[in-house]
């Protein structure tokens, strides 16, 4: 499905956008049909550690599969057989797991996977451009085409905005509001030809939203230039969990405090302020002299549970208890992400939900 763009001024006008056709992007807590993943295989993403990530990764899949389908992109039959062997080790329900031969460059399906928008009982795919966080990790050509392949396989309408956008850079309340960060979306390595107002227009038109709210910087060690899913997450229409660093000497302290102050000033479409719940940060996670972007905010809201990365830290239990109070309708489960975070992301970065219609 093509998009007609009329550039009569600086501000693009979209004639056939998802929003114009009545589509919108549901909140993550809305019912899923499935969760999409791209099987991890790129050793450079977990140098010296990739074999250690499969056990926690498969534990994540096992939990998700108790409440919805898990759809995994693999390169070929050999990778599929290897994946099944890993999943069998944790006794995952293979009847709930499907494999699709969509070859990927890397595993970060939140950013390269399909963005599903819905309209009543109809579903469509938005295929944003993907450039591996500003061209940092070429090649990324295989990742970039995965959403289109999935749309064609399921015979779903396809929208192609032709600008770069990553799923981890945007957060949704399911009621017309998008939350994002200036550090990422205004970075010149993404869409240097667009200003802030133009980017907001793209977000609203292709996600079916009414407003965009902005925080500032992302956490230290985040190679995505500040994805929102490591900082602040909606847990319902008017409530966010946001991470704060209590140690004033930590590099994250000031920037997270500034984001918190910005959140306090924000208003939703009906004028309500945000209900803000503070979430601690783990102690710095260092590997090979590298500060890793460890954050409890990178949780994934599945049908059966909310799955939270933990880091063998004193704050793990505190964070799990806070998140559990925010999600009274489903259990909260912590999975050790100490090895996975060496890849500079965790469970939310690795997954992309497909809503049930």
Secondary structure in CASP SS format (residue, H / E / C, confidence):
PFRMAT SS
TARGET T0000
AUTHOR 0000-0000-0000
METHOD secondary structure of the structure
MODEL  1
X C 1.00
X C 1.00
X C 1.00
X C 1.00
X E 1.00
X E 1.00
X C 1.00
X C 1.00
X C 1.00
X C 1.00
X C 1.00
X C 1.00
X E 1.00
X E 1.00
X C 1.00
X C 1.00
X C 1.00
X C 1.00
X C 1.00
X C 1.00
X C 1.00
X C 1.00
X C 1.00
X E 1.00
X C 1.00
X C 1.00
X C 1.00
X C 1.00
X C 1.00
X C 1.00
X C 1.00
X E 1.00
X E 1.00
X E 1.00
X E 1.00
X E 1.00
X E 1.00
X E 1.00
X C 1.00
X C 1.00
X C 1.00
X C 1.00
X H 1.00
X H 1.00
X H 1.00
X H 1.00
X C 1.00
X C 1.00
X C 1.00
X H 1.00
X H 1.00
X H 1.00
X H 1.00
X H 1.00
X H 1.00
X H 1.00
X H 1.00
X H 1.00
X H 1.00
X H 1.00
X H 1.00
X H 1.00
X H 1.00
X H 1.00
X H 1.00
X C 1.00
X C 1.00
X C 1.00
X E 1.00
X E 1.00
X E 1.00
X E 1.00
X E 1.00
X E 1.00
X C 1.00
X C 1.00
X H 1.00
X H 1.00
X H 1.00
X H 1.00
X H 1.00
X H 1.00
X H 1.00
X H 1.00
X H 1.00
X H 1.00
X H 1.00
X H 1.00
X H 1.00
X C 1.00
X C 1.00
X C 1.00
X C 1.00
X H 1.00
X H 1.00
X H 1.00
X E 1.00
X E 1.00
X E 1.00
X E 1.00
X E 1.00
X C 1.00
X C 1.00
X C 1.00
X C 1.00
X C 1.00
X C 1.00
X C 1.00
X H 1.00
X H 1.00
X H 1.00
X H 1.00
X C 1.00
X C 1.00
X E 1.00
X E 1.00
X E 1.00
X E 1.00
X E 1.00
X C 1.00
X C 1.00
X E 1.00
X E 1.00
X E 1.00
X E 1.00
X E 1.00
X C 1.00
X C 1.00
X E 1.00
X C 1.00
X C 1.00
X H 1.00
X H 1.00
X H 1.00
X H 1.00
X C 1.00
X C 1.00
X C 1.00
X C 1.00
X C 1.00
X H 1.00
X H 1.00
X H 1.00
X H 1.00
X H 1.00
X H 1.00
X H 1.00
X H 1.00
X H 1.00
X H 1.00
X H 1.00
X H 1.00
X H 1.00
X C 1.00
X C 1.00
X C 1.00
X E 1.00
X E 1.00
X E 1.00
X C 1.00
X C 1.00
X C 1.00
X C 1.00
X E 1.00
X C 1.00
X C 1.00
X H 1.00
X H 1.00
X H 1.00
X C 1.00
X E 1.00
X E 1.00
X C 1.00
X C 1.00
X C 1.00
X C 1.00
X E 1.00
X E 1.00
X E 1.00
X E 1.00
X E 1.00
X H 1.00
X H 1.00
X H 1.00
X H 1.00
X C 1.00
X C 1.00
X H 1.00
X H 1.00
X H 1.00
X H 1.00
X C 1.00
X C 1.00
X C 1.00
X C 1.00
X H 1.00
X H 1.00
X H 1.00
X H 1.00
X H 1.00
X H 1.00
X H 1.00
X H 1.00
X H 1.00
X H 1.00
X H 1.00
X H 1.00
X C 1.00
X C 1.00
X C 1.00
X E 1.00
X E 1.00
X E 1.00
X E 1.00
X E 1.00
X C 1.00
X C 1.00
X C 1.00
X C 1.00
X C 1.00
X C 1.00
X C 1.00
X C 1.00
X C 1.00
X C 1.00
X C 1.00
X C 1.00
X H 1.00
X H 1.00
X H 1.00
X C 1.00
X E 1.00
X E 1.00
X E 1.00
X E 1.00
X E 1.00
X C 1.00
X C 1.00
X E 1.00
X E 1.00
X E 1.00
X E 1.00
X E 1.00
X E 1.00
X C 1.00
X C 1.00
X C 1.00
X C 1.00
X C 1.00
X C 1.00
X C 1.00
X H 1.00
X H 1.00
X H 1.00
X H 1.00
X H 1.00
X H 1.00
X H 1.00
X H 1.00
X H 1.00
X H 1.00
X H 1.00
X H 1.00
X H 1.00
X H 1.00
X C 1.00
X E 1.00
X C 1.00
X C 1.00
X C 1.00
X C 1.00
X C 1.00
X E 1.00
X C 1.00
X E 1.00
X E 1.00
X E 1.00
X E 1.00
X E 1.00
X E 1.00
X C 1.00
X C 1.00
X C 1.00
X C 1.00
X C 1.00
X E 1.00
X E 1.00
X C 1.00
X C 1.00
X E 1.00
X E 1.00
X C 1.00
X C 1.00
X C 1.00
X C 1.00
X C 1.00
X C 1.00
X C 1.00
X C 1.00
X E 1.00
X E 1.00
X C 1.00
X C 1.00
X C 1.00
X E 1.00
X E 1.00
X E 1.00
X E 1.00
X E 1.00
X E 1.00
X C 1.00
X C 1.00
X C 1.00
X C 1.00
X H 1.00
X H 1.00
X H 1.00
X H 1.00
X H 1.00
X H 1.00
X H 1.00
X H 1.00
X H 1.00
X H 1.00
X H 1.00
X H 1.00
X C 1.00
X C 1.00
X C 1.00
X C 1.00
X E 1.00
X E 1.00
X E 1.00
X E 1.00
X E 1.00
X E 1.00
X C 1.00
X C 1.00
X C 1.00
X H 1.00
X H 1.00
X H 1.00
X H 1.00
X C 1.00
X C 1.00
X C 1.00
X H 1.00
X H 1.00
X H 1.00
X H 1.00
X E 1.00
X E 1.00
X E 1.00
X E 1.00
X E 1.00
X C 1.00
X C 1.00
END
